[in-house]
Amino acid sequence: MNSEELLAFLSAVGHAQRIRIITELAPGQLYVSELARRLGVSRPLLYMHLERLEKAGLVVGRLELSDDGKALKYFELAPFDVRLNVDTILAAVRQDAADASRTQDKADQQSPEGS
């Protein structure tokens, strides 16, 4: 996990409504309308929070057809286990440096010699 991924995770779980979403999804998948009813929020607002959680890799969404042919969007928790301590932060920064080094190596390999 690099620092950008760590920040996305922290931002995603750093909101009361998103913590409530995680809590509701803990027992298993729910479709959006049911989740919105349980939380007492509008579907557009719920989708905004779900998008943030999905980008952080905490939930996964998929479409399913109901028996009557309606498309239902289901969400479920993705497996995650993050321990936040100094070592986690240092590892994220080390990953940033390794990623930057790989990017620079690729750029060096693609540039003409002598440039």
N, C-alpha and C positions, 0 to 999 in steps of 0.2 A: 504494500500500500504506500503510495507516495503522498506528499502533503496535500495535493489537490483532492485526492480521494478521501483522505482523512478529514479535510475541511468540509467536503460534501456530506460525509457521514454525520459529522458533528452538527452541521447546519440542519440536516434532515431530522435529526432526533431532538434538536434544540427548540422545539415548538410544542406547546401543550396539545394542540389538535392532532399533530402527527404521532405523538405518544399514544393518544387515545385510539388512533387508527391501528397502530401496531398491537395494542391491547385487544382490540376487536378481532383482528386477524390471527391472533395467536392460536385459537382453537382450530382454525382452518379457513379455507377460502370463503369469500362472500362476493356476491355481485354488487355492483355499485349502488343500485337503488336501495338494497337492503342495508348496506353499510351507511348510506346517507341517512336513512330512517333511524338507525340505531344511534348515530351520532347527533342527530338533529341539525344537520347542515344541508345546504343546497348541493346538488350534484356538481355544478360548476366549481364551487369552492372545494368540494371534496376532490375533484379531478386535479385541481391545482396542487393540493397537498400530496396526492398520490403520485403525481408527476415528479415532485421533488424526491419522494421516497424511492421511486423507481430509478431515477437518475443516480441516486446514491447506492443502488443495488440492494435495497432493503425489501422491496416488494416486486412481484412479477404479475403482470396483467395478461389476460388472454380472453379472446372472444369465444363464446360457445353459443350454439343454437338451442333454444328451448324446444320442447315438444311441439309447440304451436308455431315454430318458425321465427320467433323473435331472437335477435342477437343480444346476448347478455355479456357484459364485460365483467369478468371475475378477477379478483385480486387475491393473492396469497403472499405470505411472508417468504422471502428468500432466506436460506440459512445464512446467518452471520454471527460472528463472535469477535468482538473488538474489545481489547483490553487497553484502557487509556492510562498510560504512565509515561515517565520520561523515556523509557526504552522504545515505546511505540512512536513517540515523536522523533527521536533520533533515527529510528529505522526509516521513517517516512522521508526525512531529510537526506539520509544516505541513498534512498531509492531515487530521489530527485537528482542527486549528483550522478548516479549510475545512468539514469535515463538521459541526462544532458550529455554525458560522455559518449553514449551510444549514438546519439543524434549527431554530435560533432564528428565522430568517426565516420558515419555514413556520408556526411557532407564532405569530409576530406577525401573520401574514396571517390566521390562523384565529381569533384572539381578537377579541372585539367591541371597537370603538373606545372609548376612554375607560376601559378596565378597568385 
